Amino acid sequence: MASSLALPSPSSASTSYSTPLFYSSRSFLTHKSFVPKRTCLRTSVNCEISEPVNGMPCVPIINDGTLSKFLQASRLQNSVSRNNNRLKIFTGTANPSLSQEIAWYMGFELGKVKIKRFADGEIYVQLQESVRGCDVYLVQSTCPPANENLMELLVMIDACRRASAKTITAVIPYFGYARADRKAIMSRSTVTIFLHPLLTQGRESIGAKLVANLITEAGADRVLACDLHSGQSMGYFDIPVDHVYCQPVVLDYLASKKISSDDLVVVSPDVGGVARARAFAKKLSDAPLAIVDKRRHGHNVAEVMNLIGDVKGKVAVMVDDMIDTAGTIAKGAALLHQEGAREVYACCTHAVFSPPAIERLSSGLFQEVIVTNTIPAIEKNCFPQLTVLSVANLLGETIWRVHDDCSVSSIFQ
């Protein structure tokens, strides 16, 4: 039976634009280097939860009804001022709504593709239009079910390669297996005092490298990924990788909050995320930084030990690349409240939300949980404190720049 992509049609959902209040560096939305050769849309749309549908929050889809006439006209320039005959965008079944938004921003219709699964679970892909000599962009997150979506991406790449596509770019908003980027460090409790405290586990796979090899061997010429768990994952690919940082989208939304920069503190939920949190803090009027020191005793199990920094009477913004079971960030938030934080916000790019994440996030520890739509927001994972921001414009702009051989890094400067 063929899988239904259920692509949403544009609707007039609530979308808000904001003016940065304490975003210290020049906003990337208005930076003059952001628009080479054309006028374009903002690269982020602040998608706060609009009016609930059947009691559940929903993620709005960008459409002409949410934009001014000037921006509508600018969007149309994308489709009339370029030679677009050789650029095609296809979507898998992982996140079709995000793919639709990207195509809408770029002034395209999604390419026609037939994807179905046989009774034994095997995946069948047939492109229903010619891609010979075209630059093809395949939008597919490897979010849960990770193995299904990864295999679907590989089969789509193979179909494009056999159809004589000129170039194939895998657009992977969420790169699964990114956390398996090295052998794990053994905890002190599992080794004797005579062994080195940073001894690695033996006989473990490095899944990120394996997935990189699979995508490369399938026939991809380039990968475009959002907020990889660690930058070293880019080195696992033998093809070019464009790393898209979704930080500006979250920063622009936070700038709309009426929070004094004197009351703000950015918190890293673990030592490994200090660099990410420090970069985030610099964009918020060089806000002070705090660090939660935790000790992990197993996969998906975390224990908070202490707090480095002062959060008393402040609004704490916890920053991470993903939230999986929410054990780390929930225990960190509890510690922040114990240390006197007035409010706690959680910000991340990838909302994996494996059980029991929803229970932990909706328990009252957080004033707001801010995520992006790199992973589709499903109804069972919605709760009142959740805000979903769209990265469609950011990805659409990045695709344009890759296609035009323009700088991608200048978007984030």
Solvent accessible surface area in square Angstrom, and as a share of the most:
residue,aa,sasa,rsa
1,M,202,0.90
2,A,59,0.45
3,S,40,0.26
4,S,98,0.63
5,L,38,0.19
6,A,83,0.64
7,L,69,0.34
8,P,38,0.24
9,S,86,0.55
10,P,74,0.47
11,S,59,0.38
12,S,99,0.64
13,A,24,0.18
14,S,69,0.45
15,T,27,0.16
16,S,47,0.30
17,Y,78,0.30
18,S,18,0.12
19,T,105,0.61
20,P,44,0.28
21,L,106,0.53
22,F,17,0.07
23,Y,21,0.08
24,S,68,0.44
25,S,42,0.27
26,R,152,0.56
27,S,16,0.10
28,F,3,0.01
29,L,18,0.09
30,T,105,0.61
31,H,31,0.14
32,K,170,0.72
33,S,44,0.28
34,F,2,0.01
35,V,50,0.29
36,P,37,0.23
37,K,180,0.76
38,R,31,0.11
39,T,56,0.33
40,C,14,0.08
41,L,3,0.02
42,R,54,0.20
43,T,0,0.00
44,S,0,0.00
45,V,2,0.01
46,N,2,0.01
47,C,2,0.01
48,E,72,0.32
49,I,47,0.24
50,S,17,0.11
51,E,141,0.63
52,P,82,0.52
53,V,86,0.50
54,N,141,0.72
55,G,63,0.61
56,M,55,0.24
57,P,21,0.13
58,C,44,0.26
59,V,42,0.24
60,P,4,0.02
61,I,20,0.10
62,I,1,0.01
63,N,7,0.04
64,D,55,0.29
65,G,64,0.61
66,T,26,0.15
67,L,15,0.08
68,S,62,0.40
69,K,174,0.74
70,F,136,0.56
71,L,32,0.16
72,Q,51,0.23
73,A,53,0.41
74,S,2,0.01
75,R,26,0.10
76,L,92,0.46
77,Q,73,0.33
78,N,0,0.00
79,S,41,0.26
80,V,115,0.66
81,S,75,0.49
82,R,53,0.19
83,N,114,0.58
84,N,22,0.11
85,N,121,0.62
86,R,127,0.46
87,L,3,0.02
88,K,47,0.20
89,I,2,0.01
90,F,0,0.00
91,T,2,0.01
92,G,0,0.00
93,T,34,0.20
94,A,13,0.10
95,N,4,0.02
96,P,23,0.14
97,S,37,0.24
98,L,0,0.00
99,S,1,0.00
100,Q,29,0.13
101,E,1,0.01
102,I,0,0.00
103,A,0,0.00
104,W,28,0.10
105,Y,0,0.00
106,M,0,0.00
107,G,23,0.22
108,F,33,0.14
109,E,148,0.66
110,L,21,0.11
111,G,11,0.11
112,K,132,0.56
113,V,18,0.10
114,K,72,0.31
115,I,7,0.03
116,K,49,0.21
117,R,54,0.20
118,F,92,0.38
119,A,120,0.93
120,D,105,0.55
121,G,37,0.35
122,E,106,0.48
123,I,26,0.13
124,Y,77,0.29
125,V,17,0.10
126,Q,82,0.36
127,L,27,0.13
128,Q,101,0.45
129,E,56,0.25
130,S,82,0.53
131,V,2,0.01
132,R,160,0.59
133,G,29,0.28
134,C,5,0.03
135,D,24,0.12
136,V,1,0.00
137,Y,6,0.02
138,L,0,0.00
139,V,3,0.02
140,Q,1,0.00
141,S,0,0.00
142,T,2,0.01
143,C,3,0.02
144,P,77,0.49
145,P,85,0.54
146,A,31,0.24
147,N,101,0.52
148,E,66,0.29
149,N,8,0.04
150,L,15,0.07
151,M,101,0.45
152,E,0,0.00
153,L,0,0.00
154,L,20,0.10
155,V,35,0.20
156,M,0,0.00
157,I,0,0.00
158,D,39,0.20
159,A,21,0.17
160,C,0,0.00
161,R,110,0.40
162,R,171,0.63
163,A,35,0.27
164,S,46,0.30
165,A,17,0.13
166,K,141,0.60
167,T,48,0.28
168,I,4,0.02
169,T,6,0.03
170,A,0,0.00
171,V,0,0.00
172,I,0,0.00
173,P,0,0.00
174,Y,13,0.05
175,F,6,0.03
176,G,3,0.03
177,Y,93,0.35
178,A,4,0.03
179,R,105,0.38
180,A,33,0.26
181,D,1,0.00
182,R,138,0.50
183,K,78,0.33
184,A,32,0.24
185,I,82,0.41
186,M,36,0.16
187,S,34,0.22
188,R,178,0.65
189,S,93,0.60
190,T,82,0.48
191,V,22,0.13
192,T,80,0.47
193,I,161,0.82
194,F,179,0.75
195,L,88,0.44
196,H,115,0.52
197,P,55,0.35
198,L,116,0.58
199,L,73,0.36
200,T,64,0.37
201,Q,62,0.28
202,G,43,0.41
203,R,237,0.86
204,E,59,0.26
205,S,92,0.59
206,I,65,0.33
207,G,7,0.06
208,A,1,0.01
209,K,70,0.30
210,L,104,0.52
211,V,6,0.03
212,A,1,0.00
213,N,55,0.28
214,L,70,0.35
215,I,0,0.00
216,T,28,0.17
217,E,141,0.63
218,A,17,0.13
219,G,18,0.17
220,A,5,0.04
221,D,63,0.33
222,R,71,0.26
223,V,1,0.00
224,L,0,0.00
225,A,1,0.01
226,C,1,0.00
227,D,21,0.11
228,L,11,0.06
229,H,59,0.26
230,S,26,0.17
231,G,42,0.40
232,Q,88,0.39
233,S,0,0.00
234,M,66,0.29
235,G,64,0.62
236,Y,43,0.16
237,F,14,0.06
238,D,116,0.60
239,I,30,0.15
240,P,70,0.44
241,V,28,0.16
242,D,21,0.11
243,H,25,0.11
244,V,0,0.00
245,Y,100,0.38
246,C,0,0.00
247,Q,41,0.18
248,P,8,0.05
249,V,0,0.00
250,V,6,0.03
251,L,1,0.00
252,D,0,0.00
253,Y,3,0.01
254,L,2,0.01
255,A,0,0.00
256,S,42,0.27
257,K,41,0.17
258,K,196,0.83
259,I,20,0.10
260,S,58,0.37
261,S,40,0.26
262,D,116,0.60
263,D,47,0.24
264,L,1,0.01
265,V,1,0.00
266,V,0,0.00
267,V,0,0.00
268,S,0,0.00
269,P,1,0.00
270,D,31,0.16
271,V,93,0.53
272,G,75,0.72
273,G,2,0.02
274,V,19,0.11
275,A,71,0.55
276,R,68,0.25
277,A,0,0.00
278,R,113,0.41
279,A,46,0.36
280,F,4,0.02
281,A,4,0.03
282,K,119,0.50
283,K,48,0.20
284,L,0,0.00
285,S,44,0.29
286,D,104,0.54
287,A,8,0.06
288,P,67,0.42
289,L,53,0.26
290,A,0,0.00
291,I,31,0.16
292,V,0,0.00
293,D,20,0.10
294,K,31,0.13
295,R,124,0.45
296,R,107,0.39
297,H,110,0.49
298,G,32,0.30
299,H,149,0.67
300,N,90,0.46
301,V,82,0.47
302,A,5,0.04
303,E,75,0.34
304,V,30,0.17
305,M,95,0.42
306,N,77,0.40
307,L,32,0.16
308,I,97,0.49
309,G,47,0.45
310,D,95,0.49
311,V,2,0.01
312,K,151,0.64
313,G,40,0.39
314,K,45,0.19
315,V,2,0.01
316,A,0,0.00
317,V,0,0.00
318,M,0,0.00
319,V,8,0.05
320,D,24,0.12
321,D,3,0.02
322,M,18,0.08
323,I,5,0.03
324,D,22,0.11
325,T,19,0.11
326,A,6,0.04
327,G,8,0.08
328,T,22,0.13
329,I,6,0.03
330,A,9,0.07
331,K,89,0.38
332,G,0,0.00
333,A,0,0.00
334,A,34,0.27
335,L,21,0.11
336,L,0,0.00
337,H,70,0.31
338,Q,141,0.62
339,E,84,0.37
340,G,31,0.30
341,A,9,0.07
342,R,130,0.47
343,E,48,0.22
344,V,0,0.00
345,Y,14,0.05
346,A,0,0.00
347,C,2,0.01
348,C,3,0.02
349,T,8,0.05
350,H,3,0.01
351,A,11,0.08
352,V,17,0.10
353,F,13,0.05
354,S,33,0.21
355,P,120,0.76
356,P,57,0.36
357,A,0,0.00
358,I,34,0.17
359,E,114,0.51
360,R,82,0.30
361,L,0,0.00
362,S,42,0.27
363,S,73,0.47
364,G,55,0.53
365,L,47,0.23
366,F,7,0.03
367,Q,99,0.44
368,E,17,0.08
369,V,0,0.00
370,I,0,0.00
371,V,3,0.01
372,T,1,0.01
373,N,9,0.04
374,T,0,0.00
375,I,15,0.08
376,P,38,0.24
377,A,42,0.33
378,I,77,0.39
379,E,117,0.53
380,K,160,0.68
381,N,24,0.12
382,C,15,0.09
383,F,9,0.04
384,P,121,0.76
385,Q,46,0.20
386,L,5,0.02
387,T,7,0.04
388,V,5,0.03
389,L,0,0.00
390,S,1,0.01
391,V,0,0.00
392,A,0,0.00
393,N,4,0.02
394,L,0,0.00
395,L,0,0.00
396,G,0,0.00
397,E,0,0.00
398,T,0,0.00
399,I,0,0.00
400,W,1,0.00
401,R,4,0.01
402,V,21,0.12
403,H,44,0.20
404,D,44,0.23
405,D,134,0.69
406,C,35,0.21
407,S,60,0.39
408,V,21,0.12
409,S,70,0.45
410,S,18,0.12
411,I,1,0.01
412,F,37,0.16
413,Q,126,0.56
